[in-house]
Amino acid sequence: MNPTIAMATIMIGLAMTGAVLAGPGHKPGHGHSHEAKTAYGVPGDPGKPARIVHIAMREADGKMLFVPDRIEVRRGEQIRFMLRNNGKVDHEFVLATLEENLKHAEEMKKNPDMEHDDPNARRLAPGKTGQILWRFIKTGEFDFACLIPGHRESGMFGTVIVK
């Protein structure tokens, strides 16, 4: 057998068994990785000042919500998102472009227990807190959402507007 074909066959077999290494910050089977620099910014520098933005996650009247669900920042500004799950179920905060979050939501439907260890995402149990430190380097509108299956569809998403 041609060595190139043999290697491709081995890689396909490994991928089918889940033995291929996951991208940085993801458990095996997650299927993608983040680069340090993204369209929506870069992880923050803990040694530099940051504006604090508190975000609560909760359920109310049959909906799942972020409060607030709209945030305005200046290009170059560093934000420390202080997250608190005030709900009765797990929620997560995933910051990305709308396109990336919609694609990621589809992956989550296939693997709903996927856990995140990324600078732009945190999953929190009820009553727990967490934070994300992020610097926005480009202007535009960016998305944050809970990508646990059914949560985004129940209204759990928001927008960061970078001016």
VENMO-V762355 format. One record per residue. N is the residue number from 0. RES is the residue in one small letter. SS is DSSP state (helix for helix, strand for strand, loop for the rest). PSI is psi in radians with two decimals (999 if undefined). Layout:
n,res,ss,psi
N,RES,SS,PSI
N,RES,SS,PSI
This chain:
n,res,ss,psi
0,m,loop,2.48
1,n,loop,2.30
2,p,helix,-0.62
3,t,helix,-0.74
4,i,helix,-0.70
5,a,helix,-0.77
6,m,helix,-0.72
7,a,helix,-0.70
8,t,helix,-0.74
9,i,helix,-0.79
10,m,helix,-0.70
11,i,helix,-0.75
12,g,helix,-0.76
13,l,helix,-0.75
14,a,helix,-0.69
15,m,helix,-0.47
16,t,helix,-0.07
17,g,loop,0.20
18,a,loop,-0.12
19,v,loop,2.45
20,l,loop,2.41
21,a,loop,2.80
22,g,loop,2.88
23,p,loop,2.33
24,g,loop,0.12
25,h,strand,2.63
26,k,loop,2.75
27,p,loop,2.48
28,g,loop,-0.05
29,h,loop,-0.70
30,g,loop,0.02
31,h,loop,2.87
32,s,loop,2.76
33,h,loop,2.44
34,e,loop,2.79
35,a,loop,-0.65
36,k,strand,2.21
37,t,strand,3.03
38,a,loop,-0.49
39,y,loop,0.09
40,g,strand,-2.79
41,v,strand,2.71
42,p,strand,2.51
43,g,loop,2.91
44,d,loop,1.95
45,p,loop,-0.32
46,g,loop,-0.05
47,k,loop,2.70
48,p,loop,2.66
49,a,loop,2.52
50,r,strand,2.35
51,i,strand,2.28
52,v,strand,2.05
53,h,strand,2.33
54,i,strand,2.17
55,a,strand,2.50
56,m,strand,2.31
57,r,strand,3.00
58,e,strand,2.51
59,a,strand,2.32
60,d,loop,0.75
61,g,loop,0.12
62,k,strand,2.82
63,m,strand,2.35
64,l,strand,2.69
65,f,strand,2.40
66,v,strand,1.98
67,p,loop,2.92
68,d,loop,0.17
69,r,strand,2.21
70,i,strand,2.35
71,e,strand,2.34
72,v,strand,2.85
73,r,loop,2.55
74,r,loop,2.33
75,g,loop,-0.19
76,e,loop,2.48
77,q,strand,2.27
78,i,strand,2.35
79,r,strand,1.80
80,f,strand,2.02
81,m,strand,1.90
82,l,strand,2.43
83,r,strand,2.23
84,n,strand,1.77
85,n,loop,0.12
86,g,loop,-3.03
87,k,loop,-0.05
88,v,loop,2.88
89,d,loop,2.52
90,h,strand,2.83
91,e,strand,2.79
92,f,strand,2.03
93,v,strand,2.06
94,l,strand,2.23
95,a,strand,-2.98
96,t,loop,2.79
97,l,helix,-0.80
98,e,helix,-0.80
99,e,helix,-0.74
100,n,helix,-0.66
101,l,helix,-0.70
102,k,helix,-0.76
103,h,helix,-0.65
104,a,helix,-0.66
105,e,helix,-0.68
106,e,helix,-0.67
107,m,helix,-0.54
108,k,helix,-0.56
109,k,helix,-0.43
110,n,loop,1.26
111,p,loop,-0.33
112,d,loop,0.18
113,m,loop,2.31
114,e,loop,2.61
115,h,strand,2.45
116,d,loop,1.05
117,d,loop,2.68
118,p,loop,-0.31
119,n,loop,0.23
120,a,strand,2.49
121,r,strand,2.37
122,r,strand,2.31
123,l,strand,2.37
124,a,loop,2.84
125,p,loop,2.37
126,g,loop,-0.07
127,k,loop,2.82
128,t,strand,2.81
129,g,strand,3.10
130,q,strand,2.75
131,i,strand,2.29
132,l,strand,2.08
133,w,strand,2.46
134,r,strand,2.20
135,f,loop,2.02
136,i,loop,-0.14
137,k,loop,2.61
138,t,loop,2.75
139,g,strand,-3.04
140,e,strand,2.27
141,f,strand,2.80
142,d,strand,2.53
143,f,strand,2.50
144,a,strand,2.80
145,c,loop,2.07
146,l,loop,0.17
147,i,loop,2.29
148,p,loop,2.25
149,g,loop,-0.35
150,h,loop,-0.85
151,r,helix,-0.75
152,e,helix,-0.40
153,s,helix,0.15
154,g,loop,0.13
155,m,loop,1.35
156,f,strand,2.85
157,g,strand,3.14
158,t,strand,2.42
159,v,strand,2.15
160,i,strand,2.05
161,v,strand,2.09
162,k,loop,999
